[in-house]
Amino acid sequence: MNSGASLSRRTLLGVLGAAAVTGAASRPATAAAASSPADAVSPAAAGYVLVSRQAWGADERLRFGTDGTETWSPEYHPVQTLSVHHTGSPNGEADPASRVRTIYRDQAVAQGWGDIGYNYLVDAGGLVYEGRWSGTDGNAAHDAAGRLVTGAHIGGYNAGNVGIALLGNLAGTAPTAAARTALVQLLAELSVRHSIDPQREKTVYVNPVSGVMWDGHSISGHRDWAATDCPGGTLYSQLPAIRAAVAGLIAQ
């Protein structure tokens, strides 16, 4: 990282709040109420509120086949890049946790991916949802050693590539201020944790499983990797400013 981004993890705790770095623990909550901040317990100083899988109502049985075998056993690799998506779902939904559950069921069962493909999701109110199951250590998206659980969000480029999806269709609509703020905070936390320069224009990614290579921004949009509109034209056009905001937050 450059000198402006050389912030220690301890200092980041003071900037973003403990929950942003450690992952906020969540008490049991009903699925219907999971979208309420009260059901995603975190320290008052948290930079963003993390809603656990339990809190948003993930049915963990969906990760297993009828024979009880896990459809996609977790794999873990060091983080190399951070990728931004949108889900393409309707904007302004009253129950975003329900949308997360719908995406989970579709990707885990209908798509056959064994789980939700994203590592994190962000709703319009600024809540951050724990995505793909990563273990029982309470460290969302990571194992106890800090390696990323491999998701299913960019074909051929998932291992070591964090997938963050904003709920909604951002092709012609800008993310809300709350969603953008939470995204910046999450990207800043991940950048510090994994020693990523958020404004690096040429990051060489090497898939640790297949050896396939890619190079581009350390914080990219899905369309930088594949022929897709994702993360929507409006959000994609904001990525340069988002990278600058991430770097600015870290530089504090």
Salt bridges, closest charged atoms under 4 A:
ASP39 OD1 - ARG27 NH2 3.45
ASP59 OD1 - ARG61 NE 2.88
GLU60 OE1 - ARG53 NH2 2.84
GLU60 OE1 - ARG63 NE 2.75
GLU70 OE2 - ARG63 NH1 2.56
GLU93 OE2 - ARG99 NH2 2.68
ASP95 OD2 - ARG101 NH2 3.97
ASP115 OD1 - ARG53 NH1 3.12
ASP143 OD2 - ARG147 NH2 2.71
GLU189 OE2 - ARG193 NH2 2.64
ASP215 OD1 - LYS202 NZ 3.09
ASP229 OD1 - ARG223 NH2 2.98
